[in-house]
Amino acid sequence: MPNPVNSLINVIYESQNGQTVKIELLSCEGKLVKTLMNKVVYGEGLKASTFNINGQVKRGDAYIRLTSGVITKLEKIFVL
């Protein structure tokens, strides 16, 4: 079951010191809607970032793609 979200989404990720982390919002068709974050993260361990996606995608399914170093994860969300 996808994670239901309103306008704010909290993304938790793990990174190594000095690693580039990219978080992207994708439409239900898998098209890039917006790059929410693309930066070098300092400090190791779990991190969390909150993003406002209000008006970025239509109600329904969407995806968050997280790339940290060589690892890429795709998570389905449901926009209310």
N, CA and C atoms as an extended XYZ file, in Angstrom:
240
Properties=species:S:1:pos:R:3:atomname:S:1:resname:S:1:resid:I:1 pbc="F F F"
N         0.846       -1.177        0.000 N   MET     1
C         0.000        0.000        0.000 CA  MET     1
C         0.890        1.238        0.000 C   MET     1
N         0.649        2.175       -0.909 N   PRO     2
C         1.459        3.389       -0.975 CA  PRO     2
C         1.254        4.268        0.263 C   PRO     2
N         2.239        5.090        0.538 N   ASN     3
C         2.146        6.029        1.646 CA  ASN     3
C         1.285        7.224        1.238 C   ASN     3
N         0.160        7.476        1.936 N   PRO     4
C        -0.664        8.632        1.581 CA  PRO     4
C        -0.033        9.927        2.094 C   PRO     4
N        -0.030       10.967        1.265 N   VAL     5
C         0.531       12.271        1.642 CA  VAL     5
C        -0.411       13.374        1.206 C   VAL     5
N        -0.385       14.480        1.930 N   ASN     6
C        -1.096       15.680        1.509 CA  ASN     6
C        -0.116       16.546        0.751 C   ASN     6
N         0.252       17.669        1.299 N   SER     7
C         1.174       18.550        0.600 CA  SER     7
C         2.616       18.402        1.074 C   SER     7
N         2.810       17.896        2.281 N   LEU     8
C         4.166       17.728        2.803 CA  LEU     8
C         4.561       16.256        2.805 C   LEU     8
N         5.785       16.014        2.380 N   ILE     9
C         6.298       14.647        2.380 CA  ILE     9
C         7.639       14.639        3.097 C   ILE     9
N         7.807       13.674        3.981 N   ASN    10
C         9.044       13.525        4.734 CA  ASN    10
C         9.811       12.339        4.156 C   ASN    10
N        11.035       12.576        3.716 N   VAL    11
C        11.861       11.523        3.117 CA  VAL    11
C        13.025       11.235        4.061 C   VAL    11
N        13.136        9.980        4.459 N   ILE    12
C        14.231        9.546        5.332 CA  ILE    12
C        15.215        8.746        4.482 C   ILE    12
N        16.491        9.076        4.606 N   TYR    13
C        17.506        8.413        3.787 CA  TYR    13
C        18.791        8.267        4.585 C   TYR    13
N        19.648        7.392        4.109 N   GLU    14
C        20.947        7.187        4.728 CA  GLU    14
C        22.024        7.595        3.743 C   GLU    14
N        23.035        8.284        4.258 N   SER    15
C        24.116        8.708        3.371 CA  SER    15
C        25.461        8.565        4.070 C   SER    15
N        26.484        8.521        3.260 N   GLN    16
C        27.857        8.544        3.745 CA  GLN    16
C        28.334        9.995        3.700 C   GLN    16
N        29.355       10.318        4.444 N   ASN    17
C        29.877       11.677        4.481 CA  ASN    17
C        30.370       12.119        3.103 C   ASN    17
N        29.894       13.256        2.637 N   GLY    18
C        30.325       13.805        1.360 CA  GLY    18
C        29.658       13.176        0.152 C   GLY    18
N        28.589       12.427        0.363 N   GLN    19
C        27.903       11.741       -0.729 CA  GLN    19
C        26.790       12.631       -1.308 C   GLN    19
N        26.636       12.585       -2.625 N   THR    20
C        25.562       13.329       -3.265 CA  THR    20
C        24.251       12.565       -3.128 C   THR    20
N        23.224       13.270       -2.691 N   VAL    21
C        21.892       12.692       -2.529 CA  VAL    21
C        20.938       13.459       -3.439 C   VAL    21
N        20.184       12.706       -4.226 N   LYS    22
C        19.202       13.300       -5.134 CA  LYS    22
C        17.839       12.703       -4.822 C   LYS    22
N        16.844       13.578       -4.630 N   ILE    23
C        15.480       13.148       -4.369 CA  ILE    23
C        14.592       13.788       -5.426 C   ILE    23
N        13.857       12.942       -6.161 N   GLU    24
C        13.044       13.432       -7.269 CA  GLU    24
C        11.586       13.013       -7.103 C   GLU    24
N        10.695       13.866       -7.554 N   LEU    25
C         9.267       13.587       -7.579 CA  LEU    25
C         8.898       13.202       -9.006 C   LEU    25
N         8.274       12.031       -9.169 N   LEU    26
C         7.890       11.532      -10.484 CA  LEU    26
C         6.372       11.411      -10.566 C   LEU    26
N         5.829       11.627      -11.744 N   SER    27
C         4.393       11.456      -11.965 CA  SER    27
C         4.053        9.970      -11.981 C   SER    27
N         2.759        9.667      -12.066 N   CYS    28
C         2.339        8.255      -12.108 CA  CYS    28
C         2.848        7.557      -13.363 C   CYS    28
N         3.179        8.341      -14.407 N   GLU    29
C         3.746        7.762      -15.630 CA  GLU    29
C         5.257        7.575      -15.541 C   GLU    29
N         5.848        8.017      -14.425 N   GLY    30
C         7.290        7.887      -14.249 CA  GLY    30
C         8.084        9.050      -14.806 C   GLY    30
N         7.410       10.133      -15.204 N   LYS    31
C         8.100       11.315      -15.737 CA  LYS    31
C         8.549       12.212      -14.595 C   LYS    31
N         9.727       12.790      -14.737 N   LEU    32
C        10.257       13.691      -13.729 CA  LEU    32
C         9.389       14.938      -13.637 C   LEU    32
N         8.891       15.229      -12.445 N   VAL    33
C         8.094       16.428      -12.203 CA  VAL    33
C         8.988       17.515      -11.634 C   VAL    33
N         9.782       17.139      -10.625 N   LYS    34
C        10.636       18.128       -9.968 CA  LYS    34
C        11.756       17.417       -9.217 C   LYS    34
N        12.951       18.002       -9.260 N   THR    35
C        14.044       17.544       -8.420 CA  THR    35
C        13.903       18.286       -7.097 C   THR    35
N        13.620       17.544       -6.042 N   LEU    36
C        13.379       18.145       -4.735 CA  LEU    36
C        14.684       18.471       -4.014 C   LEU    36
N        15.710       17.666       -4.261 N   MET    37
C        17.010       17.877       -3.633 CA  MET    37
C        18.087       17.244       -4.498 C   MET    37
N        19.201       17.935       -4.617 N   ASN    38
C        20.361       17.400       -5.321 CA  ASN    38
C        21.583       18.091       -4.743 C   ASN    38
N        22.111       17.508       -3.660 N   LYS    39
C        23.226       18.166       -2.986 CA  LYS    39
C        24.115       17.157       -2.289 C   LYS    39
N        25.302       17.620       -1.949 N   VAL    40
C        26.243       16.816       -1.183 CA  VAL    40
C        25.831       16.912        0.280 C   VAL    40
N        25.730       15.755        0.935 N   VAL    41
C        25.319       15.687        2.327 CA  VAL    41
C        26.527       15.315        3.176 C   VAL    41
N        26.745       16.089        4.224 N   TYR    42
C        27.871       15.824        5.126 CA  TYR    42
C        27.374       15.195        6.420 C   TYR    42
N        28.160       14.290        6.945 N   GLY    43
C        27.782       13.542        8.136 CA  GLY    43
C        27.163       12.222        7.721 C   GLY    43
N        27.530       11.175        8.412 N   GLU    44
C        27.024        9.846        8.070 CA  GLU    44
C        25.769        9.510        8.854 C   GLU    44
N        24.994        8.588        8.321 N   GLY    45
C        23.836        8.077        9.043 CA  GLY    45
C        22.520        8.492        8.438 C   GLY    45
N        21.453        8.290        9.213 N   LEU    46
C        20.100        8.603        8.748 CA  LEU    46
C        19.854       10.100        8.770 C   LEU    46
N        19.204       10.574        7.744 N   LYS    47
C        18.831       11.985        7.601 CA  LYS    47
C        17.360       12.039        7.211 C   LYS    47
N        16.741       13.179        7.404 N   ALA    48
C        15.353       13.372        6.992 CA  ALA    48
C        15.205       14.758        6.394 C   ALA    48
N        14.436       14.850        5.329 N   SER    49
C        14.134       16.127        4.691 CA  SER    49
C        12.644       16.172        4.389 C   SER    49
N        12.049       17.345        4.564 N   THR    50
C        10.627       17.535        4.309 CA  THR    50
C        10.456       18.457        3.106 C   THR    50
N         9.543       18.076        2.213 N   PHE    51
C         9.306       18.845        0.992 CA  PHE    51
C         7.819       19.129        0.835 C   PHE    51
N         7.511       20.292        0.294 N   ASN    52
C         6.129       20.665       -0.009 CA  ASN    52
C         5.876       20.331       -1.474 C   ASN    52
N         4.972       19.381       -1.733 N   ILE    53
C         4.677       18.981       -3.108 CA  ILE    53
C         3.286       19.454       -3.535 C   ILE    53
N         2.721       20.397       -2.780 N   ASN    54
C         1.391       20.920       -3.072 CA  ASN    54
C         1.322       21.473       -4.500 C   ASN    54
N         0.401       20.946       -5.293 N   GLY    55
C         0.215       21.408       -6.662 CA  GLY    55
C         1.220       20.882       -7.666 C   GLY    55
N         2.167       20.052       -7.235 N   GLN    56
C         3.197       19.544       -8.139 CA  GLN    56
C         2.703       18.362       -8.971 C   GLN    56
N         1.884       17.517       -8.365 N   VAL    57
C         1.327       16.361       -9.063 CA  VAL    57
C        -0.165       16.274       -8.759 C   VAL    57
N        -0.888       15.616       -9.651 N   LYS    58
C        -2.328       15.442       -9.471 CA  LYS    58
C        -2.598       14.429       -8.377 C   LYS    58
N        -3.822       14.444       -7.887 N   ARG    59
C        -4.251       13.478       -6.879 CA  ARG    59
C        -4.103       12.071       -7.456 C   ARG    59
N        -3.600       11.176       -6.637 N   GLY    60
C        -3.413        9.797       -7.068 CA  GLY    60
C        -1.985        9.349       -6.856 C   GLY    60
N        -1.600        8.334       -7.609 N   ASP    61
C        -0.268        7.755       -7.455 CA  ASP    61
C         0.819        8.669       -8.005 C   ASP    61
N         1.957        8.648       -7.339 N   ALA    62
C         3.166        9.336       -7.783 CA  ALA    62
C         4.335        8.540       -7.188 C   ALA    62
N         5.544        8.963       -7.488 N   TYR    63
C         6.720        8.246       -7.010 CA  TYR    63
C         7.771        9.218       -6.498 C   TYR    63
N         8.533        8.746       -5.519 N   ILE    64
C         9.713        9.454       -5.044 CA  ILE    64
C        10.907        8.572       -5.394 C   ILE    64
N        11.876        9.154       -6.123 N   ARG    65
C        13.102        8.414       -6.457 CA  ARG    65
C        14.249        9.021       -5.654 C   ARG    65
N        14.930        8.177       -4.914 N   LEU    66
C        16.042        8.596       -4.068 CA  LEU    66
C        17.315        7.941       -4.571 C   LEU    66
N        18.313        8.761       -4.857 N   THR    67
C        19.615        8.247       -5.267 CA  THR    67
C        20.646        8.765       -4.276 C   THR    67
N        21.367        7.836       -3.661 N   SER    68
C        22.414        8.169       -2.706 CA  SER    68
C        23.632        7.334       -3.061 C   SER    68
N        24.625        7.999       -3.624 N   GLY    69
C        25.795        7.268       -4.107 CA  GLY    69
C        25.401        6.414       -5.297 C   GLY    69
N        25.603        5.101       -5.211 N   VAL    70
C        25.270        4.193       -6.315 CA  VAL    70
C        23.938        3.488       -6.098 C   VAL    70
N        23.268        3.789       -4.980 N   ILE    71
C        21.996        3.135       -4.663 CA  ILE    71
C        20.832        4.029       -5.056 C   ILE    71
N        19.868        3.454       -5.773 N   THR    72
C        18.655        4.164       -6.154 CA  THR    72
C        17.444        3.380       -5.659 C   THR    72
N        16.528        4.084       -4.997 N   LYS    73
C        15.287        3.472       -4.514 CA  LYS    73
C        14.110        4.250       -5.064 C   LYS    73
N        13.046        3.525       -5.350 N   LEU    74
C        11.819        4.124       -5.869 CA  LEU    74
C        10.688        3.758       -4.914 C   LEU    74
N         9.955        4.771       -4.432 N   GLU    75
C         8.857        4.512       -3.516 CA  GLU    75
C         7.588        5.139       -4.059 C   GLU    75
N         6.519        4.343       -4.050 N   LYS    76
C         5.219        4.807       -4.514 CA  LYS    76
C         4.536        5.573       -3.391 C   LYS    76
N         3.925        6.717       -3.738 N   ILE    77
C         3.150        7.486       -2.774 CA  ILE    77
C         1.764        7.729       -3.352 C   ILE    77
N         0.823        8.065       -2.496 N   PHE    78
C        -0.522        8.398       -2.934 CA  PHE    78
C        -0.813        9.815       -2.476 C   PHE    78
N        -1.004       10.717       -3.423 N   VAL    79
C        -1.242       12.131       -3.122 CA  VAL    79
C        -2.746       12.325       -2.913 C   VAL    79
N        -3.109       12.845       -1.754 N   LEU    80
C        -4.498       13.079       -1.410 CA  LEU    80
C        -5.012       14.384       -1.986 C   LEU    80
